[in-house]
Amino acid sequence: MKIICIGRNYGAHAKELNNEIPTEPVIFMKPKSAVLLPDKPLYYPEFTDDLHYECELIVKIGKNGKYIQEKFAHKYYSEISVGIDFTARDLQEKQKKKGLPWEIAKAFDGSAAIGRFVPVTEGMDLQKLHFQLKKNDELVQDGHTADMMFPVNKIIAYVSQFFTLNIGDLIFTGTPSGVGPVTVQDKLECYLEGEKLTEVNIR
Ligand code: MG
């Protein structure tokens, strides 16, 4: 199982981090050991002083495929969720400056928090979904999938040129604006269409 993540998929977030608007999706991966199951706590890693949350829509692959055409991409998933792409922002900035890979900043244990998966129902449009992150009961990210620069089916087509997608793989589809730091004792809650799918307490 692998976790494929899209960076800079929302213009407003790319701008808040002073990143260029990409012409092709920015891809990175996390290993299976990064998964943080729903409602499990995250222990603040000792290697960072600037741990950030990034709330994202997650798509779970339900069928194996390679070179998937965009028009058929919808056949390759049947469950979605919302989770958090935890990022050691200080390490990421350091790596970015040197042009080095991001894994130590993005792929550490617990960095891929997933919510409960819900079925993609008939007629559901993945580009018309509202998702939110609350930090200590305050709304800090309020995203709409219509604002993605690369919609889910386009991401699947793009990614599957390089990597065979297997059943159970997860795609983190990028974060809207409003990312920010967390501290020990913070409570983070992820919502999809008003339904809470996970709560991560920082310990
Ligand atoms: Mg992200």
Residues whose N, C-alpha, C, O or C-beta is under 5 A from the ligand:
A	BS01	MG	I6 E54 D85 G174 T175
